[in-house]
Amino acid sequence: MSKHYITCQKCKTENLNSDYCVNCGEVINLVLRRQLEQQKVTEERIQKEINAEPTKFEKFTRKMLKHQNPLIRITALIIHSIWIVGVSIMAGIAYIIGFIAA
């Protein structure tokens, strides 16, 4: 194995074949640092989506699907089903266009 020296940007210590600084513990491997930053951003995005409030449309749809009146429930279910099928068709078209373009 070859000797690979990396200088820590924080404390200027020379490190031999290491991803972390032996003096201060800072991440000195650039690839590892980018992976850790990307993982942190992804986790923050997931937490943001989990904690996000439902939109007004989602609240309205859920309310109508649980309504007491069966006519309103059936109508909401039909509209919701049409919406799901339409979005699925559009996603399929976008996938095909993306596949063709690549």
N, C-alpha and C positions, 0 to 999 in steps of 0.2 A: 504494500500500500504506500502511495506517495505521501510525502509530508505536505500538508496544506495549512499555511498560516493565514489567519484572519485577524485584523486589528479591530478591536471593539471601538465603536464610534463614541461611546459614552465615557469610558475610562482610559482609552488608548492602550489597553493591554493586548499583547500578542497572544493568540490562542492557537493551539495545534490540533487539527482535526476535531473540531468541536462545533456544535450548533449554538451553544450558549457560552457566554463569557465566564471563565473560571473565577474572575475577580468580583464582578458585580452581578452576574446572572442574566444579563441582557441577551436577547436573541440576536445572534450575529450572522446567522445563515439567512440570506435574503429570501431564498425560496420558502423556507420554513416561516419566516416573518410574514410573507404575503399570504401563505396558506392560513396562518392563524388570524390575520386581519380579515380575510375573506370569510372564514368560519364565523368570526364574531359578527360581521355584517349580516350574514345569513341568519344567525340565531336571533339578532335584533329584529330582523324583518319578520321572522316567524312569530316572535312574541308580539310584535305590533299587529299582525293579522289575527292572532288569537284574542288579543284584548280589544280589537276594533268593535265598535258598536255596529249593529246591523243598520242598513240604509232604510230610508222611509219606505221604499218599495218592498223590501224584505219584510219589514214590520207589517205593512198593509197586507201582503200576501199571506203571511202566517195568520193574521187576524181573520182574514176572509176564509181560509181553509178550516178554521175552527169555529166558524159562525154557527149560531143556533138554527138559522133557517137553512133547510136542505137545498133549496133552490140556489141560494147564494153560494153555498159550499160547492155544489156541482158546477156552477158557472165558473167559480174561481179555480176549481180543479181542471176544467177544460182549458181555460186561458193559460194556466200554469203549464199544462202539458204541451200546449201549442208553443209556448215560449221555450220550453226545454228542447223540443224537437227542432225548432228554428235555430237555436243556438248551436245545437249539435251539427246541423247541416252546415251552418256557416263555419264552424270549427273544422269540419271535414274538408270544405272547399279551401280554407286557408292552408290546411296541411298539404293538400294536393298542389296548390300554387307554390308553396315553399319547397316541396319536393321537386317540382319541375324546374324552379329557378336555381336550385343547387345543382 
